[in-house]
């Protein structure tokens, strides 16, 4: 599946035919070609691809929508998940073995001070005792031939693991690598416990391709049939050091005590492609940031009826800075939109609110709006000592000053702020 996707990108793909080392060398190519997919044809005998989904245009083109429609596509899929179809076979089932070593796989070490080689595109699938299936991204630092440290933020998988760990039990999981973007985006969403990300992926599949997601049961846990690699694994009630690791801001995250995961069996398609997701790269931005835009959109929509778009900006690592386009109906709508955006994505540090005539995907257009429609003494909102993102190195114990710019036209003087047009 991944091979077909990459082949369809044609001449946009950078093909590296010479052997490439998985220690740091992969990173150099991915940094050199930030917006282009890179296919490495020989990384210790394996094929590796990165920067596959590094632009909005490539993602939206694959899903059959305009980039401006991505937020609506994701919103609809998150609000209206669809059942996936369980099938009996999948290409990855052709190759199955318990005789493998993580040390021999093309798992990169991306930056010099990383704690080790890292799974970065891996999605973990788990099923709880009531049958709920959770699917979420988790980085994993390889610590041995079959062992890794898995980063669990206190969300759904953490809760499932903690329930087992407190009883001294292991959590059975499936780890998938090499997935199309509708699965990756679904795995990065933050929804209520009980809403399965597999069903969000199925909704995206129905909207984009006219068919539900197909999944195969692997030892009682459903995994997408389209994935390149599947690992049967268990997360132990045991902790080890994880990190340092470069996160989305391009700065090193610190060392933490995290659970141990043990890999037991590996499946893969014929001639698989391992997905190397560059930490702090544009692909990381897209996959982590795009699923947050619907949350901001929904929050702003609750206070301003006409919301035209939301963009987490690349300059803010698609995590800390956003631009929101609205149509004002009352004075004060711009400031209400600022406050709502912060509520919709609590990690947000800076937001600019603009009118509908501003292209939120054009940084120069947004800056023009700030230059001509904003006055700091009346249009700047500052919220000191707010809870922000732990990924922001300038924050102190995750406390940050949040600030918003209302760059919208005054309703009683709109004509004075119009651009000359022909």
N, C-alpha and C positions, 0 to 999 in steps of 0.2 A: 504493500500500500504506500509506504513512504517513498519507495523508489519511483512509483508512478507519479506521485505528487511532484517530486523533484524533477523528473524528466519533463513534466509539463511546464516547468519554469524556463526551459530552453536555454538560450544564451545568457540569461541572467545569472546562471549558476557558475560559480568559480570551481573548476575541477582541479584537484591537486593529485597528480598521478604518482609523484615521487613519494617514498616512504616518509612518514611524519611521526615523530615521537609524541606520546600522550602526555609527557611532562613538559608543560609550558609552550611547546611548539604549536599545538592546536590553537592556543590563545592568540599567538602572534598573527596567524592568518585571519582569525575571526575579528580581531581588532582592525586589521588592515582593510577588510571588506565588510564593514559594519552593517550595511544595508543589503548585502547580496548573500544568497545561500551559498555555502561552501561545502563541497563534497570531497572528503578525504578518501582516496581509494585504497590506501594501505597504512593502517595504524596497527602495527603488530599483526598484520594479516587480516584485520577487520576493516570494514567500511564505517565511516563516521560522517555525520552531517551536522552543521550548525548554522545559525542565522536563518533558519528555514522560514520563520514567521517574524521577521525583523521589521516589517513595515505594515501600516494599516492597509495600504492598497493591496498588498499580497494577501492578507488575511481576508479582506472584504471580497476580493476577486474570487478567491477559492470558495467562499460561502455564497457568492452570487448576489451581493448587495453593494451599494455605494458605501464608502467609508462613513458618511454621515448617518447611515442607517444601522451601523453596528450596535450603537447603544440601544436602539429599539429592538433589534433582533435578540440581543442578550437579555434585555428586560423581559420581553415576552416569554423567552425560554425559561428564565428563572421563575417567573410568576405562574407559568403553565407547563410544568414538566410533563413529559409523555412517557408511557411505558416503553421499555426496550424489548426487543424480541430475542428470546433465548433460542439459540441454534445448537446443533450437535457437533459442528466441526468448525475449525478455523485454521488458516495457514500456519500459525505458529505451533500447532500441535504436531506438525511433521517432524520436528526435531526436539527430542526430549532427553535430558540426561541429568543424573545426579553426580556425574563425574566432571566437575568444572571447578575453576578457581577464579574468584573475582580479580585476583592479581594478574590474570592472563587476559582479562577483558579490556577493551579500549576505554576505560574509565579515566578521564583526564585529571591531572593536577593543573589547575588553571593559573594560579599565581604563586610566586615564590614562597610567601609566608603561609599558604594554606596548610591546614593541619594534616592533609593527605589528599588522596585521589577522591573525587566526589561524583556521585550520582547527582545531577542537577535537574534533569528533566523527568525524573522518576515520579510516578503517581502510585499511591498506595490505595488498594481497595480492601475493605474489611466489611464483615457482616456481623451485626450484634446478635444477641440471643433472641431478639424479637423479629429478626429477619431484615432489619434496616441495613441497607448497603451504603457505605460512605466511600467517597472517592476524593482524594486530596493530594496536593503536592507536598513532598517532604525531601529535603536534601539529605544525603547519606554519605558519611565519610568512611571509606574502606579502612578497616583495621586489621584484616587478615584474609585468608583464603575464602572464608565463608561468613565473615563477620563485618559489621559496620555499625557506626553510631548514627542514629536517626534523630533529626531535630523535630521535636513535637512541640508546637506552640499549644497553649491551653485551649484547644477547640475540640472538635468531635473525635478525631482519632485518639487524641490524648485522653479524652474521657473514657473511650472504649478500652484503651490500654490500662489506664489507672484502675478501672474496675477489676480487671484481671490481675494486675500486679499486686493489688492489696490482698488478694487471695493466694498470692504466690504462683499464679498461673501465667502461661504465655498467651499472646494474642496471635491467632492465625491470620495471615495477610497474604495478598498477592501484590507484587510490585511489577508495574508495567512501564516499558521504555520504548519510545518510538511510535508516537501517536499523531493522527491528523489533528488539525487545530480545533475542531469542534469538541473533541475530547479534552484537549489541553485547557481550553477556556472554561469548560464545565468544571474541571478539576480545580480551577483557581477561584471559583465563586465562593462567596460566604453566605450561606443560606441557613435557615433554621434546622436544628436537629430533627431528623425525620423526613427531610426533603433530600432525595437521593440525587447526587450529581450525575450519576449514570442516566437518570431520567431527564436531567437538563441537557445532557449531551444528545439524548434521543430526540428531544424537542428541537434542538439545533439541527440535527440531521434531517428531521422531517421538513423543516422550513427551508433548508438549503438544498437538499437532495431528493425530497419527496418520499423518504422512507425512514423508518425508525432505526435506531442503533441496534446492531446485532451484537449479542454477548454470548459467551460460552462459559459454562460452569466448569471451574477448575478446582476440584476438591470441595465443592459446595459454595464457592465464591464466584460470582459472575464477573468476567473481565471482557472488555471490548474485543471483538473478533479481529479488528483491524490493526492491533498492536504488533510491533516487531519482536519484542522480547517480553516474556512473562517469567517471573520468579515466584516459586512457592517459598514462603518465609514465615518466621515467627518473631514477634517482638517480645523480648524477655523482660522479666521483672528485675532487671539488672542495669545499672548505670555505668557510663564511662565518659571520658572527656571527648567533647566534640568541638572542633574549631582549631585555630581561627579559620574564617571563611569570608570571602568578599561577597557582600550582599548587594542589593539593588542600587545603592548609592555609590558603589565603586570603592567603598571603604571597608576595612576589615571589621567583621563582627567578632565578639570576644568568645573565649572558651567557656563552655557550659558543661554540666553533667547531664547527659542525655541517655535514653534507653539504647540497649544493644539489640540489633536485629541479626538473626541468623538465617542465611540463605540455604535452602535444602534441595531445590530442583530448578533447572532452567529449561525453558522452552524458547524456540525462536523460529522465525520463518526461514525459508531458503535464502541464502545470501543476505542476511539482515543488515540493516543500517542502524547504528547506535546514534541516538540523538544527544549531541553535546550542547547543552544550553549554557552559553557564556554568562557567568555571573556579572551583573552590572552592564550587560550588553543590551542592544535595542530589542532583541528577542525576549530577554528577561523583562524589560520594560512592558512590552506588549502583553505578554501572558499574565503578568502580575497586575498591570494597571487596567487593562480593558475591562475586566469583570467588576472593577470598582466604579466605573463610570455610571452604570445603571443605578447604583446605590445613591450617588450624588444626584443624578437626574430625578429619581423618585422623591428624594428629600426636598429638592428645590421645587418640584412640581406641586408639593403639598402647600407651599406658601405663595407661589407665583404661577398662575394658571398656564401661561404660555412660555414653555421652555423649549428652545430650539435645538440645543446641543450641549454636550459636556465633553471636555477634552482634558485629560491628565497629560501634561506637557512632557516632552522628552527632556527638556532642560531641568525639570524637577524630578527626573528619574521616573516619570509617570507614577509618582507616589506622593510627592510632597506639594506640587503646584498644579492648579487647575484653572481652566477658563470655562465660564458658563455663559451661554447666550440666552437672553430672555427678551420678551416684549413687555415693557413696563405698562401697567395700568394705573398705578398710583405712585406718587413719590414715596420713597422708602422701600419700594420693591427690590431695588438693587441691594440694599443693606440686608433685607430679610433673606435674599438669595444667598448672600455671603454666609450668614449664620446657619442657614439650612445646609449649605454645602459642607461646612465643618461638621455638622451633626451626621451627615450621610456618610462621610469618610473620616473618622476621627484622627487618622494619621495625617490628614491634610494640614499644611502649614501656611499656604498662601493661595488665595483665589482672586481672580479678576472677573468681574461681571461686566458684560458688554451687551450692546443692542444687537438686534437681529441682522443689521446690515454689515456686521463685522464677521470676517471669516476666521473662526476660532482655530482653524488648522494652519493659519498663516501668522507666524510670530510678528512679522512686520505690521500686519493689519491690527493685531491686538495692541502692539506698542503705540501705533498711531492713535488708537482710541484712548489710551492712557494719556498720550501727549496732548490731545485736543479736548477731552471730555472729563478730565479728572483734576480736582484740586485737593491737595492733601489735607487742608484744614477743615474741609467739609465732607470729603468723600472717602476718607481712610478709616477703616475699622481695625482696631488693635485689641486683641484679647491676651492679656499677659498671663503667664504661668498656667497655661492650659495643658492638659494631657495630650501629648503628640505621639510621634513615632519613635520607637526605640532604635530605628535604623538611621535617625538623624544624628550625626556625630556632634552637632552644635547644641543639641538639647542636653539638659542636665537632669539625669534620672527620669528621662522621657518627658520632662516639662519644657514647654516651648512657648514663645510668643507667636500667636497666630495673627495674620494680618490680611485684610481684604481690601481690594480696590473696586470702588463703584465707578466704572467708566461708562456709565449710561448717560444719555442726554436728559436734561431737565424737561419735563413734559410741557411746561409753559413757554419754552424757548427752543423747541425742537428744530425749527427751521434754521436757526443760527448755527447749528452744528452739522448740517447736512453737507456732504461732499458734492462738489460740482461734478455734473455728469453730462454726457452727450447722449 
